[in-house]
């Protein structure tokens, strides 16, 4: 078991009180600072960020619904056909998600 010091415990405790928006903003601030310091251009950032948030959101939603796309779409507040397009676009393997969450409690809140 890894040695956990008090600063690690503080970090974990703070994560429970920090919004997703704050975490994303903090990560983006680092990205922009690094981009500025490296003096490089970033193209397509919007699509990159949306994919990095949307794909795990869809995967976890499907997992919590045991792969049921109708229920996952309802949970997400999107049309089932839209969900199917996103699954195809991100190449999400629903069968793997179903078996992963079927055999564990990871999909349970």
N, C-alpha and C positions, 0 to 999 in steps of 0.2 A: 504494500500500500504506500503511495507517495506521501512524503512528508508535507503537510499543509501548515503553512505559517499563518499568523493572524492577519496579514495583509490579504492573503488568498481568501480567508473567511470573510473579510470585509468586502472584497470584490463580489463574492457570491451573494452576500446579503444585499448589496447595492443593486445587483441585477434584478432582484425581486421587486424593487421599488422604482425601476427606471422603465419608461415607456419604450415601445418599439421605435416610435418616432425619434426619441432622443438617441437611441442606439444607432439608428440609421444616420441621423444627422452627424453624430460624432464621427462615424466611419467615413462619411462623405467629406467632412472637413479635413480629415487626414489625407484622403485621396487628392483633394484640391490643393492642399499645401504641398504634397509631394509632386504633383503635376507642375505647380508654380516653381518649386525649387529645381526641378529637373528641366524646366523650360521646354516642355513638350505639349503638343496639342492632343486633346482627347476628342475622338469622334465617336458618335453613336452611344454616348453615355446613357441616355435615357433608356434605350432598349436593353443595354447591359444590366442596368440596375433593376428594371422591371422584371427581367428574366430571373435574376438572382433572388428576387423576393417571391415572384409568382410561382416558379416551379416548385420550391419546397412547400409553399402554401397549398398547392394542388395535391402534391404527394401526401402530405400529412392529413389533408381533408379526406382524401380517398382512403387512407389508412384508418382513420377514425370511423369511417362508414363501411369498413370491410370491403372496399372496392366498389361499392354501389354508387354508380355515377349519378343517378337521379338524386339520391340523398346528398351526395357531395356537392352537386350543383346547387341544390336548395340551400345547403349550409353556406355556400359561398355567395349566394344571391345572384347567380348567373344562370343563363339558360343551359340546359343539358347539352345542346348542340354546340354552344360556345365552349363548354368544358371539354367536349370531345375534340374540338379543333385544337385546343390548348394542349391536351394530352398528346395528340399526334404531333403538334409543332415541337413540343419539348421532348418527344420520344420517351414518354413515361410508360413503363411497363406495368400495367394495372395488375396483371397476374402476380408479378413479384411483390407488389405492394400488398395484395390480398393475402398471400402466403406469409409474408413477413409479419403483418399485424394479426393474422389469425393465430400464429404460434407464440405471440408475446402480448404483453399488456401495454406495449409502447403506444398503441393507438387509443388507449383509454385515457380520458382526462383525469 
